[in-house]
Amino acid sequence: MFSIIIPTLNEEHILFENTLFYEKIKDKLNAEIIVVDGGSDDATIHVAKKFSCKVVKSSASRSKQQNIGAKYASGDFLIFMHADTIISDEAIKYIKKLTNDFIWGFFKVNLNSNKTKYKVLSYLINLRSKIFNYATGDQVLIIQKDFFNKNKGFKNICLMEDIEFTNRIKRIKKPIQINEHAFTSARRWEEKGFIKTIIIMRLLRLFYCCGANDKLLNKLYK
């Protein structure tokens, strides 16, 4: 019933750290896990094969990788999950109880740091999602496969594919913001600087809304 799709690029350490989680969610949901790798030059594929039924190779493009994963998926529900994100036991139980009345939704995000600034940032991200009814990939998107296919999946762009997609489908069906948590890594904020990263992301969002080229935005993001 469930297909978990994980796009990767040089994520061997994160995948290894989360192996027990993948084994648990696979068992609890009787789910298939599909890892779509974007050309890793480390041991990502080797690690993924230890817990995944399907490992697919692709070029490095998160939108393309997720669309390819959806094509290989056999589940009624697609669960798009970043490599550095896991979900709580309560979230797993919520997914297990899903019925066909559920069309699409996402979890509340919780950045995996006890620092106050990350708790505030998590709160603001969740508030934004509640007000504007869209989500980013860190919040774990769950969507009926038929609904995903009917709406042609993710647009083939280099960045903002999650925002573009959820903004598009929310006009058709309002999402459910699930009152359970996805725990995602704060590594980007830690590596690039907390304030600097927030400013860059805000500017990228502004440029995107103004119609800037997605390849240019991707260069600025990296």
C-alpha positions in Angstrom: 0.0 0.0 0.0 2.9 2.4 0.7 6.0 3.3 -1.4 8.7 5.4 0.3 10.8 7.3 -2.2 14.1 8.7 -1.2 16.3 10.8 -3.6 20.0 10.6 -2.7 23.3 12.1 -3.7 26.4 11.1 -1.6 24.4 10.2 1.5 26.1 7.1 2.6 26.7 8.3 6.2 23.1 9.5 6.7 21.6 6.3 5.2 23.8 4.2 7.4 22.7 6.2 10.5 19.1 5.8 9.6 19.2 2.1 8.6 17.3 0.9 11.7 14.6 3.5 11.0 14.2 2.3 7.4 14.0 -1.3 8.6 11.4 -0.3 11.2 9.2 1.7 8.8 9.4 -1.0 6.2 8.3 -3.6 8.7 5.6 -1.5 10.4 4.0 -0.3 7.1 4.8 -3.4 5.0 6.2 -0.8 2.6 8.6 -0.8 -0.2 11.5 1.6 -0.1 12.8 3.0 -3.4 16.1 4.9 -3.4 16.7 7.0 -6.5 20.4 7.9 -6.6 21.6 11.0 -8.5 25.1 9.7 -9.3 26.8 9.3 -5.9 30.5 8.8 -5.9 30.5 7.3 -2.4 29.0 4.2 -1.0 25.4 5.4 -1.0 24.1 2.7 -3.4 25.9 0.0 -1.4 24.3 1.1 1.8 20.9 1.6 0.2 20.9 -2.0 -1.1 21.1 -3.3 2.5 17.6 -2.1 3.3 16.0 -1.2 0.0 14.0 -3.4 -2.3 14.7 -1.1 -5.2 17.7 1.1 -6.0 17.4 3.2 -9.2 20.0 5.4 -10.8 19.3 8.8 -12.2 20.9 12.1 -13.0 21.2 14.5 -10.1 17.8 16.3 -10.0 15.5 15.9 -7.1 12.4 16.5 -9.1 13.5 14.0 -11.7 14.6 11.5 -9.1 11.3 11.7 -7.3 9.3 11.3 -10.5 11.3 8.3 -11.4 10.7 6.8 -8.0 7.0 7.3 -8.5 7.1 5.4 -11.8 8.7 2.4 -10.1 6.3 2.6 -7.1 3.6 -0.1 -6.7 2.0 1.4 -3.6 -1.4 3.2 -3.5 0.3 6.0 -1.5 3.6 7.7 -2.3 5.8 8.9 0.6 8.5 11.3 -0.5 11.2 11.4 2.2 14.6 13.1 2.2 17.6 11.0 3.2 18.3 13.2 6.3 14.7 13.0 7.5 12.9 10.4 9.7 9.4 10.4 11.2 8.1 9.6 14.7 6.5 6.3 15.8 3.2 8.2 16.1 3.6 9.4 12.5 4.2 5.8 11.3 1.0 4.8 13.1 -0.9 7.6 11.4 0.2 6.5 8.0 -0.7 2.9 8.8 -4.4 4.0 9.3 -4.7 5.9 6.1 -7.7 5.2 3.9 -8.6 6.3 0.4 -10.2 9.4 1.8 -6.8 10.8 2.3 -5.5 12.6 -0.8 -2.4 14.4 0.3 -0.7 15.9 3.3 2.5 16.4 5.2 3.9 16.4 8.7 5.1 19.1 11.0 8.8 19.6 10.7 11.1 19.4 13.7 14.8 20.4 13.1 16.9 17.9 15.0 18.6 20.4 17.4 17.8 21.4 20.9 18.9 24.9 20.3 16.2 27.5 20.8 16.7 29.1 17.5 15.9 25.8 15.7 12.8 25.3 17.8 11.6 28.8 16.8 12.5 28.1 13.1 10.6 24.8 13.2 7.6 26.6 14.6 7.6 29.3 12.0 8.0 26.8 9.1 4.9 24.8 10.5 3.0 28.1 10.9 3.7 29.1 7.4 2.6 25.7 6.1 -0.7 25.9 8.1 -1.4 29.4 6.8 -0.5 28.9 3.1 -1.2 25.2 2.7 2.1 24.2 1.1 5.1 22.2 2.2 8.8 21.6 1.6 10.4 18.2 1.1 11.6 18.1 4.7 8.0 17.8 5.9 7.6 14.4 4.1 4.9 14.6 1.4 2.3 11.8 1.4 0.1 11.6 -1.7 -2.2 9.2 -3.4 -0.4 7.8 -6.4 -3.4 8.3 -8.7 -3.7 11.9 -7.6 0.1 12.4 -8.1 -0.1 11.0 -11.6 -3.2 12.9 -12.6 -1.4 16.1 -11.7 1.8 15.1 -13.6 4.1 14.9 -10.6 6.9 17.3 -9.9 7.8 19.9 -12.5 11.3 19.3 -14.0 13.1 22.2 -12.3 16.4 22.4 -10.4 15.0 23.9 -7.2 11.7 24.7 -5.5 10.1 21.6 -7.0 8.3 20.8 -3.7 6.9 24.3 -3.4 5.8 24.4 -7.0 4.1 21.1 -6.8 2.3 21.6 -3.5 1.2 25.1 -4.5 -0.2 23.6 -7.7 -2.1 20.8 -6.1 -3.5 22.7 -3.2 -5.7 24.6 -5.6 -7.3 21.2 -6.4 -7.4 19.7 -2.9 -6.5 21.3 0.4 -3.8 19.3 2.2 -3.9 17.8 5.6 -1.2 19.1 7.9 -0.7 16.0 10.1 -0.2 16.7 13.7 2.8 14.4 14.0 6.5 15.1 13.4 9.1 14.6 10.8 12.6 15.1 12.2 15.1 16.6 9.8 18.7 17.5 9.9 19.8 21.1 10.7 23.1 20.4 9.0 22.6 23.1 6.3 22.0 25.8 8.8 24.9 24.5 10.9 27.4 24.3 8.0 26.4 27.5 6.1 25.4 29.7 9.1 22.0 30.0 10.7 21.2 33.7 9.7 23.0 33.5 6.4 21.0 30.4 5.4 17.7 31.9 6.3 18.5 35.1 4.3 19.6 33.1 1.3 16.5 30.9 1.4 14.2 34.0 1.7 15.9 35.6 -1.2 15.7 32.5 -3.3 12.0 32.2 -2.5 11.5 35.9 -3.5 13.5 35.4 -6.8 11.5 32.3 -7.5 8.2 34.1 -7.1 9.5 36.8 -9.4 10.1 34.2 -12.1 13.9 33.8 -11.9 15.5 31.0 -13.8 15.6 27.8 -11.7 19.2 26.9 -12.9 20.4 30.3 -11.6 18.6 29.7 -8.3 20.2 26.3 -7.9 23.6 27.8 -8.4 22.9 30.4 -5.7 21.5 27.7 -3.4 24.7 25.6 -3.7 
